[in-house]
Amino acid sequence: MDVARSAPIAPRTPVPAAPAPAPRPTAKSHAKQAPAAATGLWDLLTPEEQEFFARARALGPLTYGPPRAASQAAPLGGRIDVKG
């Protein structure tokens, strides 16, 4: 059997070309944009979010124990019973 002379099994369909890539922004297109009004992360938060974080800041740092006075130092050199 001569394969070169046999008819194709399925008709060939043209393969669609890939879509053109999106144009990349140029320096000119960035210059046309208005400068951002927000100067920091805090300015990007909504008023409700700002209020939430302000209240959390007022509570102080999160710790596992009772709050210590700033002048009270941690005890040093003490012995502990580890035998239970």
Secondary structure, DSSP 8 states (H G I E B T S, - for coil): --GGGS--SS----------------HHHHHHS---S--SHHHHS-HHHHHHHHHHHHH----SS----TT-----S-------
